[in-house]
């Protein structure tokens, strides 16, 4: 299944507390359950004004559908072509 990085412009998101982030996560998971196994949330990075999410999905349309149903922006969707880390240098 292809993997994607989604960039979500969300001014001030880094100031959200644990309960607010929990609520956003619950909304996302609810939509994922409705969409089925063709889309999976791997994890997300919360910065001051953006969230970067890593998802596995059959295609970009599934990512857009998740964003629309969940009320989340999906400002940029990029398919991951390769993954590198320090072990790549070995």
Gaussian input, Z-matrix of N, CA and C with variables (Angstrom, degrees):
# hf/3-21g

backbone

0 1
 N
 C     1     B1
 C     2     B2     1     A1
 N     3     B3     2     A2     1     D1
 C     4     B4     3     A3     2     D2
 C     5     B5     4     A4     3     D3
 N     6     B6     5     A5     4     D4
 C     7     B7     6     A6     5     D5
 C     8     B8     7     A7     6     D6
 N     9     B9     8     A8     7     D7
 C    10    B10     9     A9     8     D8
 C    11    B11    10    A10     9     D9
 N    12    B12    11    A11    10    D10
 C    13    B13    12    A12    11    D11
 C    14    B14    13    A13    12    D12
 N    15    B15    14    A14    13    D13
 C    16    B16    15    A15    14    D14
 C    17    B17    16    A16    15    D15
 N    18    B18    17    A17    16    D16
 C    19    B19    18    A18    17    D17
 C    20    B20    19    A19    18    D18
 N    21    B21    20    A20    19    D19
 C    22    B22    21    A21    20    D20
 C    23    B23    22    A22    21    D21
 N    24    B24    23    A23    22    D22
 C    25    B25    24    A24    23    D23
 C    26    B26    25    A25    24    D24
 N    27    B27    26    A26    25    D25
 C    28    B28    27    A27    26    D26
 C    29    B29    28    A28    27    D27
 N    30    B30    29    A29    28    D28
 C    31    B31    30    A30    29    D29
 C    32    B32    31    A31    30    D30
 N    33    B33    32    A32    31    D31
 C    34    B34    33    A33    32    D32
 C    35    B35    34    A34    33    D33
 N    36    B36    35    A35    34    D34
 C    37    B37    36    A36    35    D35
 C    38    B38    37    A37    36    D36
 N    39    B39    38    A38    37    D37
 C    40    B40    39    A39    38    D38
 C    41    B41    40    A40    39    D39
 N    42    B42    41    A41    40    D40
 C    43    B43    42    A42    41    D41
 C    44    B44    43    A43    42    D42
 N    45    B45    44    A44    43    D43
 C    46    B46    45    A45    44    D44
 C    47    B47    46    A46    45    D45
 N    48    B48    47    A47    46    D46
 C    49    B49    48    A48    47    D47
 C    50    B50    49    A49    48    D48
 N    51    B51    50    A50    49    D49
 C    52    B52    51    A51    50    D50
 C    53    B53    52    A52    51    D51
 N    54    B54    53    A53    52    D52
 C    55    B55    54    A54    53    D53
 C    56    B56    55    A55    54    D54
 N    57    B57    56    A56    55    D55
 C    58    B58    57    A57    56    D56
 C    59    B59    58    A58    57    D57
 N    60    B60    59    A59    58    D58
 C    61    B61    60    A60    59    D59
 C    62    B62    61    A61    60    D60
 N    63    B63    62    A62    61    D61
 C    64    B64    63    A63    62    D62
 C    65    B65    64    A64    63    D63
 N    66    B66    65    A65    64    D64
 C    67    B67    66    A66    65    D65
 C    68    B68    67    A67    66    D66
 N    69    B69    68    A68    67    D67
 C    70    B70    69    A69    68    D68
 C    71    B71    70    A70    69    D69
 N    72    B72    71    A71    70    D70
 C    73    B73    72    A72    71    D71
 C    74    B74    73    A73    72    D72
 N    75    B75    74    A74    73    D73
 C    76    B76    75    A75    74    D74
 C    77    B77    76    A76    75    D75
 N    78    B78    77    A77    76    D76
 C    79    B79    78    A78    77    D77
 C    80    B80    79    A79    78    D78
 N    81    B81    80    A80    79    D79
 C    82    B82    81    A81    80    D80
 C    83    B83    82    A82    81    D81
 N    84    B84    83    A83    82    D82
 C    85    B85    84    A84    83    D83
 C    86    B86    85    A85    84    D84
 N    87    B87    86    A86    85    D85
 C    88    B88    87    A87    86    D86
 C    89    B89    88    A88    87    D87
 N    90    B90    89    A89    88    D88
 C    91    B91    90    A90    89    D89
 C    92    B92    91    A91    90    D90
 N    93    B93    92    A92    91    D91
 C    94    B94    93    A93    92    D92
 C    95    B95    94    A94    93    D93
 N    96    B96    95    A95    94    D94
 C    97    B97    96    A96    95    D95
 C    98    B98    97    A97    96    D96
 N    99    B99    98    A98    97    D97
 C   100   B100    99    A99    98    D98
 C   101   B101   100   A100    99    D99
 N   102   B102   101   A101   100   D100
 C   103   B103   102   A102   101   D101
 C   104   B104   103   A103   102   D102
 N   105   B105   104   A104   103   D103
 C   106   B106   105   A105   104   D104
 C   107   B107   106   A106   105   D105
 N   108   B108   107   A107   106   D106
 C   109   B109   108   A108   107   D107
 C   110   B110   109   A109   108   D108
 N   111   B111   110   A110   109   D109
 C   112   B112   111   A111   110   D110
 C   113   B113   112   A112   111   D111
 N   114   B114   113   A113   112   D112
 C   115   B115   114   A114   113   D113
 C   116   B116   115   A115   114   D114
 N   117   B117   116   A116   115   D115
 C   118   B118   117   A117   116   D116
 C   119   B119   118   A118   117   D117
 N   120   B120   119   A119   118   D118
 C   121   B121   120   A120   119   D119
 C   122   B122   121   A121   120   D120
 N   123   B123   122   A122   121   D121
 C   124   B124   123   A123   122   D122
 C   125   B125   124   A124   123   D123
 N   126   B126   125   A125   124   D124
 C   127   B127   126   A126   125   D125
 C   128   B128   127   A127   126   D126
 N   129   B129   128   A128   127   D127
 C   130   B130   129   A129   128   D128
 C   131   B131   130   A130   129   D129
 N   132   B132   131   A131   130   D130
 C   133   B133   132   A132   131   D131
 C   134   B134   133   A133   132   D132
 N   135   B135   134   A134   133   D133
 C   136   B136   135   A135   134   D134
 C   137   B137   136   A136   135   D135
 N   138   B138   137   A137   136   D136
 C   139   B139   138   A138   137   D137
 C   140   B140   139   A139   138   D138
 N   141   B141   140   A140   139   D139
 C   142   B142   141   A141   140   D140
 C   143   B143   142   A142   141   D141
 N   144   B144   143   A143   142   D142
 C   145   B145   144   A144   143   D143
 C   146   B146   145   A145   144   D144
 N   147   B147   146   A146   145   D145
 C   148   B148   147   A147   146   D146
 C   149   B149   148   A148   147   D147
 N   150   B150   149   A149   148   D148
 C   151   B151   150   A150   149   D149
 C   152   B152   151   A151   150   D150
 N   153   B153   152   A152   151   D151
 C   154   B154   153   A153   152   D152
 C   155   B155   154   A154   153   D153
 N   156   B156   155   A155   154   D154
 C   157   B157   156   A156   155   D155
 C   158   B158   157   A157   156   D156
 N   159   B159   158   A158   157   D157
 C   160   B160   159   A159   158   D158
 C   161   B161   160   A160   159   D159
 N   162   B162   161   A161   160   D160
 C   163   B163   162   A162   161   D161
 C   164   B164   163   A163   162   D162
 N   165   B165   164   A164   163   D163
 C   166   B166   165   A165   164   D164
 C   167   B167   166   A166   165   D165
 N   168   B168   167   A167   166   D166
 C   169   B169   168   A168   167   D167
 C   170   B170   169   A169   168   D168
 N   171   B171   170   A170   169   D169
 C   172   B172   171   A171   170   D170
 C   173   B173   172   A172   171   D171
 N   174   B174   173   A173   172   D172
 C   175   B175   174   A174   173   D173
 C   176   B176   175   A175   174   D174
 N   177   B177   176   A176   175   D175
 C   178   B178   177   A177   176   D176
 C   179   B179   178   A178   177   D177
 N   180   B180   179   A179   178   D178
 C   181   B181   180   A180   179   D179
 C   182   B182   181   A181   180   D180
 N   183   B183   182   A182   181   D181
 C   184   B184   183   A183   182   D182
 C   185   B185   184   A184   183   D183
 N   186   B186   185   A185   184   D184
 C   187   B187   186   A186   185   D185
 C   188   B188   187   A187   186   D186
 N   189   B189   188   A188   187   D187
 C   190   B190   189   A189   188   D188
 C   191   B191   190   A190   189   D189
 N   192   B192   191   A191   190   D190
 C   193   B193   192   A192   191   D191
 C   194   B194   193   A193   192   D192
 N   195   B195   194   A194   193   D193
 C   196   B196   195   A195   194   D194
 C   197   B197   196   A196   195   D195
 N   198   B198   197   A197   196   D196
 C   199   B199   198   A198   197   D197
 C   200   B200   199   A199   198   D198
 N   201   B201   200   A200   199   D199
 C   202   B202   201   A201   200   D200
 C   203   B203   202   A202   201   D201
 N   204   B204   203   A203   202   D202
 C   205   B205   204   A204   203   D203
 C   206   B206   205   A205   204   D204
 N   207   B207   206   A206   205   D205
 C   208   B208   207   A207   206   D206
 C   209   B209   208   A208   207   D207
 N   210   B210   209   A209   208   D208
 C   211   B211   210   A210   209   D209
 C   212   B212   211   A211   210   D210
 N   213   B213   212   A212   211   D211
 C   214   B214   213   A213   212   D212
 C   215   B215   214   A214   213   D213
 N   216   B216   215   A215   214   D214
 C   217   B217   216   A216   215   D215
 C   218   B218   217   A217   216   D216
 N   219   B219   218   A218   217   D217
 C   220   B220   219   A219   218   D218
 C   221   B221   220   A220   219   D219
 N   222   B222   221   A221   220   D220
 C   223   B223   222   A222   221   D221
 C   224   B224   223   A223   222   D222
 N   225   B225   224   A224   223   D223
 C   226   B226   225   A225   224   D224
 C   227   B227   226   A226   225   D225
 N   228   B228   227   A227   226   D226
 C   229   B229   228   A228   227   D227
 C   230   B230   229   A229   228   D228
 N   231   B231   230   A230   229   D229
 C   232   B232   231   A231   230   D230
 C   233   B233   232   A232   231   D231
 N   234   B234   233   A233   232   D232
 C   235   B235   234   A234   233   D233
 C   236   B236   235   A235   234   D234
 N   237   B237   236   A236   235   D235
 C   238   B238   237   A237   236   D236
 C   239   B239   238   A238   237   D237
 N   240   B240   239   A239   238   D238
 C   241   B241   240   A240   239   D239
 C   242   B242   241   A241   240   D240
 N   243   B243   242   A242   241   D241
 C   244   B244   243   A243   242   D242
 C   245   B245   244   A244   243   D243
 N   246   B246   245   A245   244   D244
 C   247   B247   246   A246   245   D245
 C   248   B248   247   A247   246   D246
 N   249   B249   248   A248   247   D247
 C   250   B250   249   A249   248   D248
 C   251   B251   250   A250   249   D249
 N   252   B252   251   A251   250   D250
 C   253   B253   252   A252   251   D251
 C   254   B254   253   A253   252   D252
 N   255   B255   254   A254   253   D253
 C   256   B256   255   A255   254   D254
 C   257   B257   256   A256   255   D255
 N   258   B258   257   A257   256   D256
 C   259   B259   258   A258   257   D257
 C   260   B260   259   A259   258   D258
 N   261   B261   260   A260   259   D259
 C   262   B262   261   A261   260   D260
 C   263   B263   262   A262   261   D261
 N   264   B264   263   A263   262   D262
 C   265   B265   264   A264   263   D263
 C   266   B266   265   A265   264   D264
 N   267   B267   266   A266   265   D265
 C   268   B268   267   A267   266   D266
 C   269   B269   268   A268   267   D267

   B1=1.4548
   B2=1.5355
   B3=1.3257
   B4=1.4708
   B5=1.5317
   B6=1.3181
   B7=1.4611
   B8=1.5288
   B9=1.3276
   B10=1.4601
   B11=1.5194
   B12=1.3353
   B13=1.4540
   B14=1.5231
   B15=1.3322
   B16=1.4625
   B17=1.5172
   B18=1.3172
   B19=1.4590
   B20=1.5162
   B21=1.3344
   B22=1.4613
   B23=1.5322
   B24=1.3225
   B25=1.4613
   B26=1.5221
   B27=1.3346
   B28=1.4589
   B29=1.5299
   B30=1.3400
   B31=1.4672
   B32=1.5330
   B33=1.3314
   B34=1.4549
   B35=1.5107
   B36=1.3142
   B37=1.4728
   B38=1.5219
   B39=1.3252
   B40=1.4567
   B41=1.5186
   B42=1.3124
   B43=1.4636
   B44=1.5261
   B45=1.3333
   B46=1.4672
   B47=1.5223
   B48=1.3029
   B49=1.4501
   B50=1.5136
   B51=1.3256
   B52=1.4692
   B53=1.5280
   B54=1.3135
   B55=1.4682
   B56=1.5265
   B57=1.3182
   B58=1.4704
   B59=1.5304
   B60=1.3187
   B61=1.4641
   B62=1.5230
   B63=1.3288
   B64=1.4663
   B65=1.5263
   B66=1.3252
   B67=1.4628
   B68=1.5179
   B69=1.3249
   B70=1.4704
   B71=1.5233
   B72=1.3278
   B73=1.4617
   B74=1.5177
   B75=1.3237
   B76=1.4630
   B77=1.5301
   B78=1.3293
   B79=1.4689
   B80=1.5153
   B81=1.3387
   B82=1.4575
   B83=1.5234
   B84=1.3139
   B85=1.4642
   B86=1.5243
   B87=1.3191
   B88=1.4597
   B89=1.5271
   B90=1.3166
   B91=1.4759
   B92=1.5269
   B93=1.3178
   B94=1.4673
   B95=1.5242
   B96=1.3250
   B97=1.4778
   B98=1.5175
   B99=1.3448
   B100=1.4612
   B101=1.5286
   B102=1.3243
   B103=1.4683
   B104=1.5219
   B105=1.3184
   B106=1.4627
   B107=1.5154
   B108=1.3321
   B109=1.4619
   B110=1.5306
   B111=1.3168
   B112=1.4608
   B113=1.5249
   B114=1.3368
   B115=1.4562
   B116=1.5244
   B117=1.3402
   B118=1.4644
   B119=1.5271
   B120=1.3010
   B121=1.4619
   B122=1.5183
   B123=1.3318
   B124=1.4645
   B125=1.5251
   B126=1.3240
   B127=1.4662
   B128=1.5205
   B129=1.3358
   B130=1.4671
   B131=1.5191
   B132=1.3279
   B133=1.4639
   B134=1.5204
   B135=1.3269
   B136=1.4549
   B137=1.5291
   B138=1.3342
   B139=1.4605
   B140=1.5265
   B141=1.3152
   B142=1.4669
   B143=1.5274
   B144=1.3303
   B145=1.4693
   B146=1.5215
   B147=1.3290
   B148=1.4623
   B149=1.5175
   B150=1.3192
   B151=1.4600
   B152=1.5251
   B153=1.3199
   B154=1.4601
   B155=1.5193
   B156=1.3266
   B157=1.4577
   B158=1.5227
   B159=1.3112
   B160=1.4558
   B161=1.5308
   B162=1.3180
   B163=1.4709
   B164=1.5158
   B165=1.3066
   B166=1.4651
   B167=1.5217
   B168=1.3194
   B169=1.4684
   B170=1.5181
   B171=1.3183
   B172=1.4587
   B173=1.5261
   B174=1.3535
   B175=1.4614
   B176=1.5262
   B177=1.3305
   B178=1.4680
   B179=1.5244
   B180=1.3174
   B181=1.4632
   B182=1.5272
   B183=1.3255
   B184=1.4642
   B185=1.5301
   B186=1.3228
   B187=1.4685
   B188=1.5282
   B189=1.3229
   B190=1.4700
   B191=1.5347
   B192=1.3163
   B193=1.4695
   B194=1.5333
   B195=1.3161
   B196=1.4705
   B197=1.5228
   B198=1.3264
   B199=1.4632
   B200=1.5270
   B201=1.3217
   B202=1.4642
   B203=1.5288
   B204=1.3259
   B205=1.4692
   B206=1.5269
   B207=1.3311
   B208=1.4596
   B209=1.5166
   B210=1.3386
   B211=1.4517
   B212=1.5187
   B213=1.3369
   B214=1.4569
   B215=1.5224
   B216=1.3373
   B217=1.4642
   B218=1.5264
   B219=1.3000
   B220=1.4707
   B221=1.5268
   B222=1.3294
   B223=1.4565
   B224=1.5201
   B225=1.3323
   B226=1.4594
   B227=1.5225
   B228=1.3267
   B229=1.4612
   B230=1.5121
   B231=1.3349
   B232=1.4628
   B233=1.5182
   B234=1.3241
   B235=1.4582
   B236=1.5292
   B237=1.3249
   B238=1.4560
   B239=1.5282
   B240=1.3192
   B241=1.4704
   B242=1.5261
   B243=1.3241
   B244=1.4598
   B245=1.5175
   B246=1.3035
   B247=1.4626
   B248=1.5198
   B249=1.3168
   B250=1.4529
   B251=1.5250
   B252=1.3022
   B253=1.4569
   B254=1.5324
   B255=1.3247
   B256=1.4625
   B257=1.5333
   B258=1.3233
   B259=1.4699
   B260=1.5199
   B261=1.3341
   B262=1.4557
   B263=1.5251
   B264=1.3301
   B265=1.4608
   B266=1.5284
   B267=1.2962
   B268=1.4752
   B269=1.5082
   A1=107.44
   A2=118.43
   A3=121.04
   A4=111.72
   A5=114.41
   A6=120.93
   A7=108.61
   A8=116.38
   A9=122.50
   A10=110.93
   A11=115.32
   A12=122.23
   A13=106.32
   A14=116.41
   A15=122.15
   A16=108.18
   A17=115.73
   A18=121.86
   A19=107.51
   A20=115.61
   A21=121.56
   A22=108.99
   A23=117.35
   A24=121.46
   A25=108.69
   A26=116.08
   A27=121.48
   A28=107.96
   A29=117.41
   A30=120.68
   A31=112.32
   A32=115.35
   A33=121.09
   A34=115.89
   A35=118.86
   A36=121.20
   A37=112.32
   A38=117.31
   A39=120.11
   A40=113.64
   A41=116.83
   A42=121.53
   A43=112.59
   A44=117.19
   A45=119.79
   A46=110.58
   A47=115.84
   A48=121.66
   A49=111.67
   A50=116.07
   A51=121.06
   A52=113.81
   A53=118.10
   A54=120.10
   A55=111.37
   A56=117.03
   A57=120.50
   A58=110.46
   A59=117.07
   A60=120.23
   A61=110.98
   A62=115.93
   A63=120.16
   A64=110.28
   A65=116.38
   A66=120.35
   A67=112.01
   A68=116.71
   A69=120.49
   A70=110.16
   A71=116.70
   A72=120.98
   A73=111.21
   A74=116.77
   A75=120.69
   A76=111.06
   A77=116.18
   A78=119.79
   A79=110.18
   A80=116.40
   A81=120.94
   A82=111.18
   A83=116.99
   A84=120.73
   A85=112.32
   A86=117.03
   A87=120.81
   A88=110.99
   A89=116.00
   A90=120.35
   A91=109.87
   A92=117.26
   A93=120.73
   A94=111.10
   A95=116.92
   A96=119.87
   A97=110.89
   A98=116.32
   A99=120.36
   A100=112.25
   A101=116.67
   A102=120.74
   A103=112.69
   A104=117.39
   A105=120.14
   A106=113.78
   A107=115.63
   A108=121.07
   A109=115.10
   A110=118.50
   A111=120.64
   A112=112.37
   A113=117.45
   A114=121.88
   A115=108.80
   A116=115.20
   A117=121.18
   A118=109.21
   A119=115.91
   A120=122.17
   A121=107.52
   A122=117.50
   A123=121.61
   A124=109.60
   A125=117.53
   A126=123.32
   A127=109.10
   A128=115.35
   A129=121.13
   A130=110.17
   A131=114.48
   A132=122.45
   A133=107.86
   A134=116.71
   A135=121.91
   A136=107.81
   A137=116.62
   A138=121.93
   A139=107.45
   A140=117.47
   A141=119.81
   A142=113.05
   A143=116.69
   A144=120.53
   A145=114.94
   A146=116.67
   A147=120.35
   A148=109.64
   A149=114.14
   A150=121.18
   A151=106.25
   A152=115.31
   A153=122.31
   A154=106.73
   A155=116.50
   A156=121.58
   A157=110.25
   A158=115.96
   A159=122.28
   A160=107.24
   A161=114.72
   A162=121.81
   A163=109.83
   A164=115.23
   A165=122.27
   A166=105.91
   A167=115.57
   A168=119.25
   A169=109.52
   A170=115.27
   A171=120.10
   A172=111.41
   A173=116.73
   A174=120.07
   A175=110.23
   A176=115.89
   A177=121.49
   A178=112.14
   A179=117.11
   A180=119.84
   A181=111.53
   A182=116.95
   A183=120.52
   A184=110.35
   A185=116.69
   A186=121.33
   A187=109.32
   A188=116.23
   A189=120.68
   A190=111.12
   A191=116.96
   A192=120.91
   A193=109.97
   A194=116.67
   A195=120.60
   A196=110.45
   A197=117.19
   A198=121.56
   A199=111.12
   A200=116.15
   A201=120.43
   A202=111.21
   A203=116.42
   A204=120.03
   A205=112.46
   A206=116.39
   A207=120.44
   A208=114.17
   A209=116.51
   A210=120.08
   A211=112.90
   A212=116.31
   A213=121.66
   A214=109.56
   A215=118.47
   A216=118.72
   A217=110.13
   A218=116.16
   A219=122.45
   A220=105.17
   A221=115.44
   A222=120.95
   A223=113.53
   A224=116.43
   A225=119.91
   A226=108.18
   A227=115.86
   A228=122.51
   A229=107.21
   A230=115.90
   A231=120.89
   A232=109.37
   A233=116.23
   A234=119.44
   A235=108.91
   A236=115.89
   A237=121.65
   A238=107.69
   A239=115.74
   A240=120.69
   A241=112.11
   A242=116.64
   A243=122.54
   A244=108.56
   A245=115.45
   A246=121.89
   A247=107.32
   A248=115.42
   A249=120.45
   A250=109.38
   A251=116.04
   A252=122.89
   A253=107.25
   A254=118.63
   A255=118.54
   A256=114.19
   A257=117.87
   A258=118.80
   A259=112.06
   A260=117.82
   A261=121.47
   A262=111.16
   A263=116.29
   A264=121.18
   A265=113.43
   A266=116.66
   A267=119.92
   A268=112.47
   D1=130.91
   D2=179.08
   D3=-60.91
   D4=150.42
   D5=177.76
   D6=-112.79
   D7=144.57
   D8=-176.55
   D9=-132.29
   D10=150.67
   D11=168.75
   D12=-109.81
   D13=126.40
   D14=-179.74
   D15=-111.01
   D16=127.69
   D17=177.01
   D18=-101.26
   D19=121.39
   D20=-177.84
   D21=-116.18
   D22=113.39
   D23=175.84
   D24=-76.86
   D25=114.81
   D26=-176.96
   D27=-142.89
   D28=82.48
   D29=-177.12
   D30=-50.75
   D31=130.47
   D32=177.64
   D33=81.58
   D34=1.38
   D35=-174.97
   D36=-60.86
   D37=-28.15
   D38=179.23
   D39=-67.83
   D40=-12.86
   D41=179.33
   D42=-92.19
   D43=-4.07
   D44=-179.90
   D45=-68.10
   D46=145.29
   D47=178.78
   D48=-86.89
   D49=174.20
   D50=-178.56
   D51=-56.75
   D52=-39.37
   D53=-178.60
   D54=-68.35
   D55=-38.25
   D56=178.76
   D57=-68.44
   D58=-40.60
   D59=177.00
   D60=-66.39
   D61=-36.53
   D62=176.50
   D63=-62.04
   D64=-43.40
   D65=178.88
   D66=-61.83
   D67=-43.24
   D68=178.13
   D69=-63.17
   D70=-40.58
   D71=178.60
   D72=-64.53
   D73=-40.24
   D74=178.93
   D75=-64.67
   D76=-40.37
   D77=176.85
   D78=-61.15
   D79=-46.87
   D80=179.83
   D81=-59.57
   D82=-46.75
   D83=-178.95
   D84=-63.94
   D85=-36.07
   D86=177.62
   D87=-62.96
   D88=-44.53
   D89=178.36
   D90=-65.02
   D91=-41.39
   D92=179.02
   D93=-59.86
   D94=-42.00
   D95=177.89
   D96=-59.88
   D97=-40.83
   D98=179.91
   D99=-67.68
   D100=-34.56
   D101=-177.31
   D102=-78.62
   D103=-23.51
   D104=177.34
   D105=93.41
   D106=-174.11
   D107=-172.09
   D108=-74.36
   D109=0.35
   D110=179.85
   D111=-75.97
   D112=-3.25
   D113=179.52
   D114=-144.62
   D115=135.42
   D116=-178.33
   D117=-136.79
   D118=137.62
   D119=175.31
   D120=-91.89
   D121=124.09
   D122=-179.97
   D123=-89.77
   D124=-58.71
   D125=175.75
   D126=-173.17
   D127=172.51
   D128=-179.81
   D129=-139.45
   D130=152.73
   D131=174.93
   D132=-113.76
   D133=122.56
   D134=179.67
   D135=-98.62
   D136=123.00
   D137=175.56
   D138=-113.96
   D139=-172.56
   D140=-176.76
   D141=-56.61
   D142=-46.33
   D143=-172.39
   D144=-128.95
   D145=9.69
   D146=-179.90
   D147=-146.73
   D148=157.52
   D149=167.92
   D150=-121.18
   D151=131.79
   D152=175.65
   D153=-108.40
   D154=117.11
   D155=-175.63
   D156=-111.95
   D157=143.13
   D158=174.21
   D159=-110.47
   D160=123.73
   D161=-179.07
   D162=-130.53
   D163=154.05
   D164=166.58
   D165=-110.57
   D166=134.14
   D167=-179.22
   D168=-156.94
   D169=157.17
   D170=177.95
   D171=-62.82
   D172=-33.15
   D173=-178.15
   D174=-165.54
   D175=171.85
   D176=-179.62
   D177=-63.95
   D178=-30.85
   D179=-179.85
   D180=-59.98
   D181=-35.67
   D182=177.59
   D183=-65.43
   D184=-38.85
   D185=178.16
   D186=-63.07
   D187=-46.20
   D188=-179.65
   D189=-63.87
   D190=-39.75
   D191=178.81
   D192=-63.10
   D193=-43.89
   D194=177.66
   D195=-59.49
   D196=-46.06
   D197=-179.22
   D198=-61.91
   D199=-44.27
   D200=-178.95
   D201=-63.86
   D202=-48.13
   D203=-178.73
   D204=-66.21
   D205=-34.19
   D206=-177.83
   D207=-85.52
   D208=-12.30
   D209=-178.20
   D210=77.41
   D211=23.92
   D212=179.07
   D213=-103.26
   D214=143.60
   D215=173.20
   D216=-73.38
   D217=152.34
   D218=171.36
   D219=-133.32
   D220=76.39
   D221=-172.41
   D222=-67.98
   D223=-33.39
   D224=178.13
   D225=-147.14
   D226=131.99
   D227=177.76
   D228=-121.61
   D229=123.30
   D230=-179.51
   D231=-125.93
   D232=129.41
   D233=176.84
   D234=-77.52
   D235=134.73
   D236=177.28
   D237=-76.67
   D238=126.30
   D239=179.75
   D240=-97.45
   D241=-32.83
   D242=178.85
   D243=-152.72
   D244=157.74
   D245=173.92
   D246=-122.39
   D247=129.48
   D248=176.05
   D249=-125.34
   D250=154.58
   D251=176.72
   D252=-155.35
   D253=-176.43
   D254=-177.38
   D255=-56.92
   D256=-28.02
   D257=179.78
   D258=-70.44
   D259=-18.98
   D260=176.78
   D261=-61.49
   D262=-28.60
   D263=-178.86
   D264=-76.10
   D265=-11.95
   D266=-176.56
   D267=-78.46

